[in-house]
């Protein structure tokens, strides 16, 4: 099954270049995405980055986690500007 999916993925990828200017490109892209997802599932690989991020965080040191938290807080502050919860306290 895994080999069959790999073969189909290769065929679709090869076909995409030939039909780039035709409407079927969208259909091929959808088929490629679906087959890629199924291929990942058959291999036992993640189909999203969530699992990978979780593993990275589990293996991170406390110093790494502190830096991640500080960066997230800085990004939130930048996105919220002076309208964030901290500015409401004063």
C-alpha distance (Angstrom), angle and dihedral (degrees) to the residues before:
residue distance angle dihedral
X1 . . .
X2 3.80 . .
X3 3.81 91.2 .
X4 3.81 91.6 48.9
X5 3.80 91.0 52.9
X6 3.82 91.3 46.7
X7 3.82 89.5 51.9
X8 3.81 92.1 49.6
X9 3.80 91.5 48.4
X10 3.80 90.0 53.0
X11 3.82 91.6 48.5
X12 3.80 92.7 48.8
X13 3.79 92.4 47.3
X14 3.80 90.1 50.3
X15 3.81 91.2 48.4
X16 3.80 94.4 50.1
X17 3.79 93.0 71.4
X18 3.82 91.6 51.0
X19 3.81 94.7 51.8
X20 3.78 100.1 34.5
X21 3.79 92.1 123.0
X22 3.81 95.0 44.2
X23 3.79 129.3 83.8
X24 3.80 91.1 -113.9
X25 3.80 90.2 74.9
X26 3.81 90.0 82.8
X27 3.79 90.8 51.9
X28 3.80 91.1 49.5
X29 3.80 91.2 48.9
X30 3.81 90.9 51.9
X31 3.81 91.2 47.2
X32 3.80 90.4 48.2
X33 3.81 91.1 51.4
X34 3.79 93.3 48.7
X35 3.81 93.6 46.6
X36 3.80 91.2 46.7
X37 3.79 89.9 52.4
X38 3.82 91.8 49.1
X39 3.79 90.9 45.8
X40 3.80 90.1 54.1
X41 3.81 90.6 49.1
X42 3.80 93.4 49.8
X43 3.80 90.1 50.5
X44 3.79 91.0 48.6
X45 3.79 90.2 -117.8
X46 3.81 123.6 139.7
X47 3.78 118.4 -93.0
X48 3.79 92.4 -155.8
X49 3.78 137.1 36.2
X50 3.80 92.3 -115.8
X51 3.79 93.1 88.7
X52 3.78 92.1 47.7
X53 3.78 93.1 50.1
X54 3.80 91.0 48.6
X55 3.80 91.3 53.2
X56 3.81 90.8 48.2
X57 3.80 92.0 51.0
X58 3.81 92.6 47.2
X59 3.81 89.8 54.5
X60 3.80 95.9 43.0
X61 3.79 120.7 110.6
X62 3.80 120.8 -121.8
X63 3.82 89.0 -104.9
X64 3.80 90.1 53.5
X65 3.80 90.9 48.9
X66 3.82 91.0 49.7
X67 3.82 90.4 52.5
X68 3.82 90.6 48.4
X69 3.81 91.1 50.6
X70 3.81 92.3 47.0
X71 3.81 91.3 49.7
X72 3.83 91.4 48.2
X73 3.80 91.0 49.2
X74 3.81 91.1 49.0
X75 3.79 91.0 49.3
X76 3.81 91.1 49.0
X77 3.81 90.8 48.4
X78 3.78 91.1 50.2
X79 3.80 92.0 48.0
X80 3.80 94.1 46.6
X81 3.79 97.2 38.8
X82 3.81 112.6 -173.4
X83 3.80 92.6 -22.8
X84 3.81 95.7 76.8
X85 3.82 124.6 114.3
X86 3.82 93.3 -97.6
X87 3.81 92.3 62.2
X88 3.83 91.6 53.0
X89 3.82 92.0 64.6
X90 3.79 96.1 70.0
